[in-house]
Amino acid sequence: MPDHLFEYAVIRIVPRVEREEFLNVGVILYCAKEHFLQAKVCLIEERLAAFCMETDKAELKQHLDAIQRICVGDSGAGPIAKLDIAARFRWLTATRSTVVQTSKVHPGFCKNPGQTLAKLYTRLVL
């Protein structure tokens, strides 16, 4: 099986945007050839507390859940989830200055996007 081009971005929590400190909480991976777009997330509350005690954890979890729902095109996730797969990835990884952000998009090659997502998640989040 040949390698496929993929792109990924790290999902980050930035409790105080002005301080530019962040906590990696997930990874979004997109592979056009395999028609693959998924996010894997985990909010480790103890790590978050080290940055900012006042952060609304329930609200963050809702935002992270929305990212996953948009990735899979869940019709209940709003109009962005109805876009084609490439547009959803570009929208999710667009630069923003909010509490939930993504890194720059990075490319790579893989044989299996699901396995690559799991490997990146383990390396960059856990």
URLINRA-V397572 format. One record per run of one state. SS is the DSSP state (helix for helix, strand for strand, loop for the rest). FROM is the first residue (numbers start at 1). LEN is the number of residues. Records with the same first field share a line. If there is no record, write none. Layout:
SS = FROM-LEN, FROM-LEN
//
This chain:
loop = 1-3, 14-3, 20-3, 32-4, 42-3, 52-5, 72-3, 78-1, 83-2, 93-7, 103-3, 111-2, 125-2
strand = 4-10, 23-9, 36-6, 100-3, 106-5
helix = 17-3, 45-7, 57-15, 75-3, 79-4, 85-8, 113-12
//
